[in-house]
Every structure is written in C-alpha cells, then in structure tokens.
Amino acid sequence: MDLKLEGQRVLVTAASKGIGFGAAKAFLEEGARVVINSSNAKRLNDAKDRLKSIGEIHALPADISLHAEIDKLVDGGISGLGGLDVLVHVTGPPKPGTFLELDYDDWMSGATSLVVGPAYMAKRVAEHMIRAQTKGRMVFLSSYVIREPVPSLALSDVCRISSASLVRTLARELAPRGIRVNGIMPGYIQTDRIDQVVEANVRRKGISRAQALAEIENTIPLGRIGTTEELARVILFLGSEVSSYVSGTVIPVDGALLKSVG
Ligand SMILES: NC(=O)c1ccc[n+]([C@@H]2O[C@H](COP(=O)([O-])OP(=O)(O)OC[C@H]3O[C@@H](n4cnc5c(N)ncnc54)[C@H](OP(=O)(O)O)[C@@H]3O)[C@@H](O)[C@H]2O)c1
C-alpha cells in the first residue's frame, strides 16, 4: 500500500535508539524526510550515520523536557525541513520505582518529561501547522500502563495517563484545522529498555536471564515481545493519510497484553 509519505517532513523525538529510531527508519524507508532528536549529540549522530544511506536525515540534539530546548528543536526542525507534516513524540524512559520509592524531585522530573514537555511541544508544532495551513499529524507514544498500572513504574502510571487526555483534547481542538492527533500504548517492545527491565528482575529476584525473559513473555498472550518494526508500522499508519478518519484515539500495540476493555 502506498502510504503517500514520499517527501513528507517528519520530526521524531527520542530517536537515537529503540522505538524512536525504529519509527524514524520506517518513515525514511517510505521516502519521508526526517529529523531525529535525542539528548545526547554523540549517540544521535551515531544513529544518523546508521540511517543516512536510506534517505534525507537530519539530527538535532535537545532535551525534550526543557522549555528552551523544545523551542530550539521545533524551530530547527521547521527550518531544516522547510516545515513539518508529522510529529512522532517519544519520551526518554522515566525513572522506575514503586510509589514509596519516589521523591519530590522524581515527580517533578516525571511531570516535566511526561506531561509538560509533550504538551508544550504539541503547542509549538500545532501553531506552526496552523500558520502553514498544513493538514498535519501528531502521534504520541505512551504506554499500556495508562490502562493497567504496573507497581514498579509508578511515575509512568501516574504521569502518562495525561497523554490520553492530551491526545483527545488536541484532536478535538485541532480537527477543524485538518490536523489529526493520536497516540499509541506499546506493551513490551524489544529495546535496551526491556533489557534493563530484565536485568533488574535478574538482580532483584535472583533468577536467570532466560527465566526473567520468560516471566515477561508468559504475560503476553501472543507469547513474545514485539519488535520496533511492528510498532513502527502502526506509527506509519497514524502518521499517514491512510488513517484519515482516525483522530483522538490511543491504540494498544501489545500482543493482547491488556485485559481491560475500553
Ligand atoms: N520498550 C518498551 O517496551 C516500552 C513500552 C512502553 C513504553 N515505552 C516507553 O517508550 C519510550 C521509548 O522507549 P525505548 O524502549 O525506545 O527506550 P530506549 O531504547 O532506552 O530509548 C530511549 C531514547 O530516549 C532518548 N532520550 C532520553 N532522554 C531524552 C531527553 N530528555 N530528550 C530527548 N531524548 C531523550 C534516548 O537518547 P539519548 O540517550 O541520546 O538522549 C533514546 O534515544 C520510553 O518513554 C519508554 O518508557 C517503552
């Protein structure tokens, strides 16, 4: 299917590896022109080097939890690509921990990176799309924990729920401008983040790596952890005109992990 993404201008945040990197690669393979971002310039440039044979790629380092850096990133993306058609917003992983393990500074940092940062970047991108009369698309990557909280990820449980409201609020406000806004709740997707979770369980429970992995896989009805390529295909769908009548929704991509309905 032709997703009609050839020449489309795409900004992907938190993309030096993992989910963001997979999304950027998928857009490049569809002929889009892509800006990738992450907070570490060296890791980001390494990622750019791995992608540059596929298509037009730019790298803009910025910490997407900080006001001035978000401004710099959005302005740089717009001037580098001559505008923006698609924002794929991924955040860095929040600090893990149970509720009582977290302190004031942890909550401030979680709220800044998972609530304030995405909202402010959405505002900046929306203002640009409205000004340029671009019928753009935004895709916010959240987590399945917004439906079914995980005790060891309290920051994520509490703060990420805002992504569902951000998507719904923005989608309704921007629909008259032709801008669509959606989100995705990934379940378990194979990235360094999953390796860290597995290693933490190995240490905490004194079990082998294979056992720790099996524990996770046994909770997933499809019986395995998903790949960044499988997730990227859904991001492409929401970031293209193939999803032209979809806005305001947050789609699980989780191998049937979620048990709840609605
Ligand atoms: N993998 C999963 O199964 C899964 C499931 C649900 C939700 N998620 C969430 O999805 C997001 C991405 O996860 P992942 O698995 O792809 O993690 P990952 O492989 O660890 O990649 C995280 C990315 O975030 C970037 N980053 C970190 N802090 C940043 C900041 N302040 N500003 C800009 N970029 C930043 C990192 O690059 P630099 O270090 O270069 O900054 C890196 O590119 C996380 O929020 C994670 O919690 C993941």
The ligand as a Gaussian input file, in Angstrom:
#p B3LYP/6-31G(d) Opt

LIG

0 1
 N       10.254000      -0.604000      25.074000
 C        9.083000      -0.830000      25.626000
 O        8.641000      -1.966000      25.789000
 C        8.209000       0.337000      26.039000
 C        6.881000       0.071000      26.380000
 C        6.055000       1.144000      26.742000
 C        6.569000       2.417000      26.794000
 N        7.871000       2.612000      26.472000
 C        8.357000       3.986000      26.535000
 O        8.728000       4.414000      25.233000
 C        9.790000       5.365000      25.325000
 C       10.955000       4.896000      24.473000
 O       11.362000       3.652000      24.983000
 P       12.501000       2.769000      24.322000
 O       12.203000       1.377000      24.711000
 O       12.677000       3.118000      22.902000
 O       13.756000       3.257000      25.171000
 P       15.326000       3.315000      24.795000
 O       15.666000       2.261000      23.792000
 O       16.023000       3.355000      26.093000
 O       15.470000       4.730000      24.044000
 C       15.211000       5.904000      24.740000
 C       15.529000       7.096000      23.835000
 O       15.174000       8.283000      24.532000
 C       16.190000       9.253000      24.316000
 N       16.112000      10.235000      25.401000
 C       16.236000      10.020000      26.737000
 N       16.052000      11.162000      27.421000
 C       15.807000      12.133000      26.493000
 C       15.544000      13.535000      26.579000
 N       15.480000      14.159000      27.767000
 N       15.357000      14.225000      25.433000
 C       15.426000      13.610000      24.225000
 N       15.654000      12.273000      24.089000
 C       15.838000      11.546000      25.210000
 C       17.463000       8.413000      24.304000
 O       18.527000       9.047000      23.659000
 P       19.730000       9.853000      24.397000
 O       20.205000       9.000000      25.494000
 O       20.699000      10.051000      23.294000
 O       19.096000      11.119000      24.861000
 C       16.984000       7.226000      23.455000
 O       17.088000       7.549000      22.087000
 C       10.139000       5.453000      26.818000
 O        9.437000       6.545000      27.366000
 C        9.612000       4.156000      27.384000
 O        9.323000       4.258000      28.758000
 C        8.705000       1.624000      26.094000

